[in-house]
Structure formats: C-alpha cells, structure tokens
Amino acid sequence: MTMDQGSRPVPEHSGKPKEQFVHSVFESIAGKYDLMNDILSFRRHKSWRKFAMRKMAIKQGDSAVDLCCGTCDWSIALAEASKSGEVMGIDFSAGMLEVGRRKVEERQLQDRISLVQGNAMALPFGDHSFDYATIGFGLRNVPDLEQVLREMKRVVKPGGMVVCLELSKPMKQPFKGIYYFYFQRVLPLMGKLFAKRYEQYKWLPESLAVFPDREQLAAIFRETGLKSVESYPLTGGIAALHIGLKENSDV
C-alpha cells in the first residue's frame, strides 16, 4: 500500500503509481465497460443515475461538466435533461472516450457534448463556468479526492451543484457480509468470465476498501467548503449519492 496526496492508503500494483495503474485498467476494459457495469451492478447503476438526476432537477439550458465521464452515459443524460445547455465530458482514458464519442454521435448530441481527454485533478476550465459538476464512479480512482472536489467546486458557478455518484459500503448485517463476499470473491471471477480480465476487476474491491464511507465522504464535502451537503444510500448502501452547493459568496 502507498499513501495518496489526501493521506489515505491506496493500492500499489507492480510498482506502478495509482494513476498509471488505473489508466491501464480502463484502457484495457473500455470495450466491455458498459456490459460489465450491467452485469456487476445487476443494472442498478442506471436507476442510481436516474435518482441522481431527479435530485439535481436540471433546468433547460443548464450547463455541466462530467468528470471521469468514461463511456458518457451520464454526460448524455445531462445533455438530454438540459435540452440546450453545454455539457463537457472529461476523462483520462482515450479508449473510454472513444466508446463514449460513438454513443454521443449515435444520439446526435455532438453539437452540445464536447469530450476532452484530461486530468480531473487539474480541470482545463475557468472558474465559475458550469451550473453542475458531476463525477460518476470515478472519485475512488483518483490520487487525491479532496483535490478533485476542490476543482469541481472551483468550476461551478456560485450556487452551482457538485454531485458524486459512487460505490459505497453497506453498514448493516447480513447484507454487509453478503455484499462483501460478492464484491471480493464473485466480482473478479465474473470479470474474468465476461471481460477476460481478472486482475482489473480484482482491483475494484481493493479500491473501495480504502475509500471513505458515506458519512466520511459527506464530511469531506463539507471540509471542501461545499454547503447544504446531502447524502443518500442506494440499494442497501452499496452505492451513495452526495450533493453539495457552492455558496453564492464564493467568487
């Protein structure tokens, strides 16, 4: 184990820094990412995103930046909800972005969704640029989650919303025990069966083990300076939605 910039332990793999290893993981599974999400979450990730969108209450014309946008499902949902607003998707994996770009073009949204290969810890956007900043199932993969949240807060407008949808940790038995058995033992085997990748999916439970639980992450949102922070456990706590607002005085 090593320590990341936020003083939390992160997995170390073959001597590779976390950022390099995570990049190699997503480059290798990009083509199977959507299929594996469906299989491994029992398709619940779609309902979780719909719940997040209801809580966000996007209005026509609102703009958004989607960090770690991957294959762009959330970027597309944001653009469709906004109807006319600009959506920027950013991810460090060219392979994931290529899959996402095809989906954006299939829905003829390329005039409103722009995709950028870049680093979530140093967003290439100006201060106060967007109404929303979202990150879906990506915060546990970054080297310094506090830095990413600070960047999300920086680029949203005063009164704007920072939104994180992420895997979390069930706290109550017996569901907790069943979940951890599935996540640590069954999930990597399913990754090997369906995506021909074992080590990459074995890493997923390792990444969650060192990630803050729902209440801890809510506290980090507040420490970052976000206000009116709300958190919602999803499907028994295996995922969580966190929302925070940038104060109107933050200019």
C-alpha positions, 0 to 999 in steps of 0.5 A: 500500500502507498499513501495518496496526496489526501493521506489515505492508503491506496493500492500499489500494483507492480510498482506502478503509481495509482494513476498509471495503474488505473489508466491501464485498467480502463484502457484495457476494459473500455470495450466491455465497460458498459456490459460489465457495469450491467452485469456487476451492478445487476443494472442498478447503476442506471436507476442510481443515475436516474435518482441522481438526476431527479435530485439535481432537477436540471433546468433547460439550458443548464450547463455541466461538466462530467468528470471521469465521464468514461463511456458518457452515459451520464454526460448524455443524460445531462445533455438530454435533461438540459435540452440546450445547455453545454455539457463537457465530458472529461476523462483520462482514458482515450479508449473510454472516450472513444466508446463514449464519442460513438454513443454521443454521435449515435444520439446526435448530441455532438453539437452540445457534448464536447469530450476532452481527454484530461486530468480531473485533478487539474480541470482545463476550465475557468472558474465559475463556468458550469451550473453542475459538476458531476463525477460518476464512479470515478472519485475512488480512482483518483490520487487525491479526492479532496483535490478533485472536489476542490476543482469541481467546486472551483468550476461551478458557478456560485450556487452551482451543484457538485454531485458524486455518484459512487460505490459505497459500503453497506453498514448493516448485517447480513447484507454487509457480509453478503455484499462483501463476499460478492464484491471480493470473491464473485466480482473478479471471477465474473470479470474474468468470465465476461471481460477476460480480465481478472486482475482489473476487476480484482482491483475494484474491491481493493479500491473501495476498501480504502475509500471513505464511507458515506458519512466520511465522504459527506464530511469531506464535502463539507471540509471542501467548503461545499454547503447544504451537503446531502447524502443518500444510500442506494440499494442497501448502501452499496452505492451513495449519492452526495450533493453539495452547493457552492455558496453564492459568496464564493467568487 
